[in-house]
């Protein structure tokens, strides 16, 4: 038995040497650096324990696109008198196609004469026969991507406050909107109105941040949700986060306690297809004065 194993291991080393000369580029053959030396040490002294089975992989370019298919090889000590353990895999293959490819490979190897070295034959078979399985995987991927269209929801929040004056608060509002990729506006003065639109989680985070720790006179008056396939940007009513300041009425005293011109604000809303929001915010129907 020892003589048979010795002859088999010698043939395995010859085959590895041949493969290394055929695939000389870095990364084409992945072989543990101690794999060959451990077999060589055993061949110099066959009285010792058997070396680990030779195990390596070969990267194969398939088709004009040079799609990578990896052939993993594990050689029993008595190969080539027994069949090698082979497995072909690729990131471009779905599980079903990979299974079918390996079934075909195993069938081909079993048809070869026993006792013959067959790893290069396996490489050629994979190179010549993988393309149909890769194409089937691509068709399946395209079909699945068409079926699983990602749906996103544009979230729009209309926020009302008794007033918005303080510079530090306005800075917090604008910084937060920019950070969360929100569009809309902040109407400064009395009353104060904020609109933010973007992804739901970003709007909700904005709402959480600006209320903390103690902004009491503020409420979310209305929320709009619009579902779409893919990116939500085309649904936005605003192209940036705007700073709205209209002509004011009232006393410009120490408290800057003045009222915004709501007629101008209504006109702004209507320009952005949001005239209906005026009544939601203020409880009265907005009417533009005749000019």
Secondary structure in CASP SS format (residue, H / E / C, confidence):
PFRMAT SS
TARGET T0000
AUTHOR 0000-0000-0000
METHOD secondary structure of the structure
MODEL  1
X C 1.00
X H 1.00
X H 1.00
X H 1.00
X H 1.00
X H 1.00
X H 1.00
X H 1.00
X H 1.00
X H 1.00
X H 1.00
X H 1.00
X H 1.00
X H 1.00
X H 1.00
X H 1.00
X H 1.00
X H 1.00
X H 1.00
X H 1.00
X H 1.00
X H 1.00
X C 1.00
X C 1.00
X C 1.00
X C 1.00
X C 1.00
X C 1.00
X E 1.00
X E 1.00
X E 1.00
X C 1.00
X C 1.00
X C 1.00
X H 1.00
X H 1.00
X H 1.00
X H 1.00
X H 1.00
X H 1.00
X H 1.00
X H 1.00
X H 1.00
X H 1.00
X C 1.00
X C 1.00
X C 1.00
X C 1.00
X C 1.00
X C 1.00
X C 1.00
X C 1.00
X C 1.00
X E 1.00
X E 1.00
X E 1.00
X E 1.00
X E 1.00
X E 1.00
X E 1.00
X E 1.00
X E 1.00
X C 1.00
X C 1.00
X C 1.00
X C 1.00
X E 1.00
X E 1.00
X E 1.00
X E 1.00
X E 1.00
X E 1.00
X E 1.00
X E 1.00
X E 1.00
X C 1.00
X C 1.00
X C 1.00
X C 1.00
X C 1.00
X C 1.00
X C 1.00
X C 1.00
X C 1.00
X E 1.00
X E 1.00
X E 1.00
X E 1.00
X E 1.00
X C 1.00
X C 1.00
X C 1.00
X C 1.00
X C 1.00
X H 1.00
X H 1.00
X H 1.00
X H 1.00
X H 1.00
X H 1.00
X H 1.00
X H 1.00
X H 1.00
X H 1.00
X H 1.00
X H 1.00
X H 1.00
X H 1.00
X H 1.00
X H 1.00
X C 1.00
X C 1.00
X C 1.00
X C 1.00
X C 1.00
X C 1.00
X C 1.00
X C 1.00
X H 1.00
X H 1.00
X H 1.00
X H 1.00
X H 1.00
X H 1.00
X H 1.00
X H 1.00
X H 1.00
X H 1.00
X H 1.00
X C 1.00
X H 1.00
X H 1.00
X H 1.00
X H 1.00
X H 1.00
X H 1.00
X H 1.00
X H 1.00
X H 1.00
X H 1.00
X H 1.00
X H 1.00
X H 1.00
X H 1.00
X H 1.00
X H 1.00
X H 1.00
X C 1.00
X C 1.00
X C 1.00
X E 1.00
X E 1.00
X E 1.00
X E 1.00
X E 1.00
X E 1.00
X E 1.00
X E 1.00
X E 1.00
X E 1.00
X E 1.00
X C 1.00
X C 1.00
X E 1.00
X C 1.00
X C 1.00
X H 1.00
X H 1.00
X H 1.00
X H 1.00
X H 1.00
X H 1.00
X H 1.00
X H 1.00
X H 1.00
X H 1.00
X H 1.00
X H 1.00
X H 1.00
X C 1.00
X C 1.00
X C 1.00
X E 1.00
X E 1.00
X E 1.00
X E 1.00
X E 1.00
X C 1.00
X E 1.00
X E 1.00
X C 1.00
X E 1.00
X E 1.00
X E 1.00
X E 1.00
X E 1.00
X E 1.00
X E 1.00
X E 1.00
X H 1.00
X H 1.00
X H 1.00
X H 1.00
X H 1.00
X H 1.00
X H 1.00
X H 1.00
X H 1.00
X H 1.00
X H 1.00
X H 1.00
X C 1.00
X C 1.00
X C 1.00
X C 1.00
X C 1.00
X C 1.00
X E 1.00
X E 1.00
X E 1.00
X E 1.00
X E 1.00
X E 1.00
X E 1.00
X E 1.00
X E 1.00
X E 1.00
X E 1.00
X E 1.00
X C 1.00
X C 1.00
X C 1.00
X H 1.00
X H 1.00
X H 1.00
X C 1.00
X C 1.00
X C 1.00
X C 1.00
X C 1.00
X E 1.00
X E 1.00
X E 1.00
X E 1.00
X C 1.00
X C 1.00
X C 1.00
X E 1.00
X E 1.00
X E 1.00
X C 1.00
X C 1.00
X C 1.00
X C 1.00
X C 1.00
X C 1.00
X C 1.00
X E 1.00
X E 1.00
X E 1.00
X C 1.00
X H 1.00
X H 1.00
X H 1.00
X H 1.00
X H 1.00
X H 1.00
X H 1.00
X H 1.00
X H 1.00
X H 1.00
X C 1.00
X C 1.00
X C 1.00
X C 1.00
X C 1.00
X H 1.00
X H 1.00
X H 1.00
X H 1.00
X H 1.00
X H 1.00
X C 1.00
X C 1.00
X C 1.00
X C 1.00
X C 1.00
X C 1.00
X C 1.00
X C 1.00
X C 1.00
END
